[in-house]
Each structure stands twice: as structure tokens, then as C-alpha cells.
């Protein structure tokens, strides 16, 4: 199963953006999915995770209240809704599930 992250782009501070993580096929072991990000020159940072059922979500305190993770298993897609974006949110965003990583999508927040 491959993961494809998309939805990144260049936005202004205060804008919102929704990232998508699409799986190439349905996973048989019903894995949770996580979002991470990596600013240039820095380590990869956990942002949020969601269980297969969608009933449980987990967030890094640094984005709690601004970011929201959700999923649509019928579409094999996990989303990351990002609100009130700040310049420090600039990074490459990755999704991961079952030990696999998507290729990343770049988010740039700048005025």
C-alpha cells in the first residue's frame, strides 16, 4: 500500500489548508494514520494521529485546537485540516501508516 500526500501550497498567515493522504489500496490490518512535518533543517515532528475507526485522535500540543485530523475510509483518505496558519508551520508534511510514508507535500506560510 502506498501513500500519497497532497494539498500543500503557499498561503498567507491566518489562512487555512487541508492536506490529504490517499492510500493506494485498503489496508487489511486497519492501521491508524499519522501526520508529521519537517521544517527545513529540522527534525521530523509528530502532529496528529487517528485510529482506523476515527473514534480516537491524538495531537501534538503545539497544534491542538488549530489542526484537525479526520478520515474517510470509503475514499481511503486521511485529512489534516489546518487553520490559522503561521509562518512557523512552513514545512514538508508527511503522512504515515503501517510503517510506510507518503512522499510529503510542502506547505509554505508567508506574507
Secondary structure as GFF3:
##gff-version 3
##sequence-region A 1 111
A	DSSP	beta_strand	3	6	.	.	.	ID=ss1
A	DSSP	beta_strand	9	11	.	.	.	ID=ss2
A	DSSP	beta_strand	17	23	.	.	.	ID=ss3
A	DSSP	beta_strand	33	38	.	.	.	ID=ss4
A	DSSP	beta_strand	45	50	.	.	.	ID=ss5
A	DSSP	beta_strand	57	59	.	.	.	ID=ss6
A	DSSP	beta_strand	67	72	.	.	.	ID=ss7
A	DSSP	beta_strand	77	82	.	.	.	ID=ss8
A	DSSP	three_ten_helix	87	89	.	.	.	ID=ss9
A	DSSP	beta_strand	91	97	.	.	.	ID=ss10
A	DSSP	beta_strand	100	101	.	.	.	ID=ss11
A	DSSP	beta_strand	105	109	.	.	.	ID=ss12
###
